[in-house]
Amino acid sequence: MSEVAALLTESLRVWRIAGAVREEDGVTIVEVGAMRLRVMAAPPEHFFRWIVDTGTRERGATGIPGLLRTVRGLLDPDYAASRLQIAARPVLEP
């Protein structure tokens, strides 16, 4: 099992989403109910590192956080994603 497939398997468990992850011809397949996602490495000329294919649309992910956010958003539409924001702030004086 690839590292991506292992990560997605454990992610489903942590997210409490009943489903299965398997590999087929170098593509990671995630199946939850009627939803079937294909996660594959993007070609080297692409900006993205992974492509998530829903069968009707492809979405790109540049890193692990983006891949997990994309997969969870597709499998759990009620999930409200939150992103950490780091911004410069003025120094607080005591």
C-alpha positions in Angstrom: 0.0 0.0 0.0 1.4 3.4 -0.9 1.9 6.2 1.6 -1.0 8.2 0.1 -3.4 5.2 0.3 -2.3 4.5 3.9 -2.9 8.2 4.8 -6.3 8.2 3.2 -7.3 4.9 5.0 -6.4 6.4 8.3 -8.0 9.7 7.5 -11.3 8.0 6.8 -11.1 6.3 10.1 -10.3 9.6 12.0 -13.1 11.4 10.1 -15.5 8.6 11.0 -16.4 8.1 7.4 -17.2 4.5 6.4 -15.4 3.6 3.2 -12.6 1.7 1.6 -9.3 2.7 0.0 -7.5 0.5 -2.5 -4.9 0.8 -5.2 -5.4 -0.1 -8.8 -2.8 0.4 -11.6 -0.9 3.1 -9.6 -4.1 5.0 -8.8 -5.6 5.2 -5.2 -9.3 4.6 -5.2 -11.4 5.9 -2.3 -15.0 4.6 -2.2 -17.6 5.9 0.2 -21.2 4.9 -0.6 -21.9 5.7 -4.2 -19.0 8.2 -4.3 -15.8 7.0 -6.0 -12.7 9.2 -6.0 -9.5 8.5 -8.0 -6.3 10.0 -6.5 -3.4 10.0 -8.8 0.0 11.7 -9.2 -0.1 14.6 -11.5 2.1 14.6 -14.6 5.5 16.3 -14.0 4.6 19.4 -16.1 1.6 20.2 -13.9 1.7 22.7 -11.1 -0.3 20.3 -8.9 1.2 17.2 -7.2 -2.0 15.2 -7.1 -5.2 15.0 -9.1 -8.5 14.0 -7.5 -10.9 12.7 -10.1 -14.6 12.4 -9.2 -15.6 11.0 -12.6 -17.2 14.3 -13.6 -14.5 16.8 -12.5 -10.8 16.8 -11.7 -9.4 18.9 -8.8 -5.7 19.5 -8.2 -3.8 19.5 -4.9 -0.3 20.9 -4.4 0.4 19.3 -1.0 -0.9 16.8 1.6 -3.1 19.4 3.4 -4.8 20.4 0.1 -5.2 16.7 -0.8 -6.9 15.9 2.5 -9.0 19.0 2.4 -10.2 18.2 -1.1 -11.0 14.6 -0.3 -12.8 15.4 2.9 -14.8 18.2 1.2 -15.9 15.8 -1.5 -16.8 12.9 0.9 -18.4 15.1 3.6 -20.1 18.1 2.2 -21.3 19.2 5.6 -17.7 19.6 6.8 -16.7 23.2 7.4 -13.1 23.5 6.6 -11.0 26.0 8.4 -7.6 27.3 7.5 -4.9 28.6 9.7 -4.0 32.2 8.8 -0.7 33.7 9.8 -0.4 37.5 9.5 1.9 40.2 10.6 0.6 42.0 13.7 2.0 45.0 15.6 4.1 44.3 18.6 2.1 44.5 21.8 3.7 46.5 24.6 3.2 45.3 28.2 
